Amino acid sequence: MKKKLGEIRKSGAKVEMWIKEFKGHTYLDVRRYYFSSASNTWEPTRKGFTMTSPEEAKKIVALLQEGIETLRW
């Protein structure tokens, strides 16, 4: 399975979130991409992370929510 959940663009780069599968394991992948003028395509960087369990994803969501509440957005 491979499914793009969405992307955010900012300052000439973008962050994409995907559901991917590798060796029978499904995970969430959050990765930064840059635009390569040489190939005219978006290329992934090493900057990013994968979440391999629901607990990891829930922890990230909780931390984001805490940040939003702290900043009162």
One Martini backbone bead per residue (centre of mass of N, CA, C, O) as a GRO file, in nm:
protein
   73
    1MET     BB    1   0.098   0.035   0.020
    2LYS     BB    2   0.025   0.372  -0.124
    3LYS     BB    3  -0.049   0.693   0.043
    4LYS     BB    4  -0.135   1.017   0.006
    5LEU     BB    5  -0.235   1.263   0.247
    6GLY     BB    6  -0.022   1.513   0.210
    7GLU     BB    7   0.069   1.875   0.198
    8ILE     BB    8   0.334   2.124   0.266
    9ARG     BB    9   0.417   2.454   0.172
   10LYS     BB   10   0.757   2.605   0.214
   11SER     BB   11   1.018   2.773   0.109
   12GLY     BB   12   1.067   2.570  -0.150
   13ALA     BB   13   0.920   2.346   0.011
   14LYS     BB   14   0.814   2.015   0.134
   15VAL     BB   15   0.561   1.824   0.309
   16GLU     BB   16   0.500   1.474   0.339
   17MET     BB   17   0.229   1.233   0.378
   18TRP     BB   18   0.251   0.874   0.425
   19ILE     BB   19   0.143   0.556   0.333
   20LYS     BB   20   0.340   0.263   0.396
   21GLU     BB   21   0.526  -0.028   0.273
   22PHE     BB   22   0.755  -0.271   0.445
   23LYS     BB   23   0.795  -0.586   0.483
   24GLY     BB   24   0.476  -0.596   0.589
   25HIS     BB   25   0.487  -0.294   0.693
   26THR     BB   26   0.303  -0.031   0.827
   27TYR     BB   27   0.342   0.331   0.771
   28LEU     BB   28   0.441   0.655   0.857
   29ASP     BB   29   0.547   0.930   0.641
   30VAL     BB   30   0.767   1.211   0.704
   31ARG     BB   31   0.874   1.444   0.444
   32ARG     BB   32   1.120   1.625   0.288
   33TYR     BB   33   1.125   1.843   0.000
   34TYR     BB   34   1.280   1.921  -0.315
   35PHE     BB   35   1.351   2.119  -0.595
   36SER     BB   36   1.466   1.999  -0.905
   37SER     BB   37   1.590   2.158  -1.181
   38ALA     BB   38   1.731   1.924  -1.332
   39SER     BB   39   1.451   1.725  -1.316
   40ASN     BB   40   1.174   1.867  -1.247
   41THR     BB   41   1.152   1.758  -0.937
   42TRP     BB   42   1.060   1.605  -0.650
   43GLU     BB   43   1.281   1.546  -0.370
   44PRO     BB   44   1.399   1.367  -0.123
   45THR     BB   45   1.503   1.378   0.199
   46ARG     BB   46   1.637   1.296   0.518
   47LYS     BB   47   1.414   1.471   0.624
   48GLY     BB   48   1.251   1.282   0.872
   49PHE     BB   49   0.983   1.035   0.951
   50THR     BB   50   0.872   0.741   1.120
   51MET     BB   51   0.570   0.553   1.195
   52THR     BB   52   0.509   0.219   1.354
   53SER     BB   53   0.282   0.331   1.558
   54PRO     BB   54   0.012   0.451   1.721
   55GLU     BB   55   0.169   0.576   1.959
   56GLU     BB   56   0.348   0.766   1.796
   57ALA     BB   57   0.123   0.928   1.658
   58LYS     BB   58  -0.022   1.020   1.920
   59LYS     BB   59   0.220   1.179   2.033
   60ILE     BB   60   0.245   1.384   1.808
   61VAL     BB   61  -0.040   1.499   1.833
   62ALA     BB   62  -0.013   1.589   2.129
   63LEU     BB   63   0.224   1.786   2.083
   64LEU     BB   64   0.080   1.968   1.882
   65GLN     BB   65  -0.154   2.046   2.066
   66GLU     BB   66   0.018   2.175   2.285
   67GLY     BB   67   0.140   2.395   2.103
   68ILE     BB   68  -0.127   2.529   2.023
   69GLU     BB   69  -0.220   2.596   2.312
   70THR     BB   70   0.028   2.763   2.399
   71LEU     BB   71  -0.014   2.972   2.146
   72ARG     BB   72  -0.321   3.025   2.091
   73TRP     BB   73  -0.448   2.929   1.792
   0.00000   0.00000   0.00000
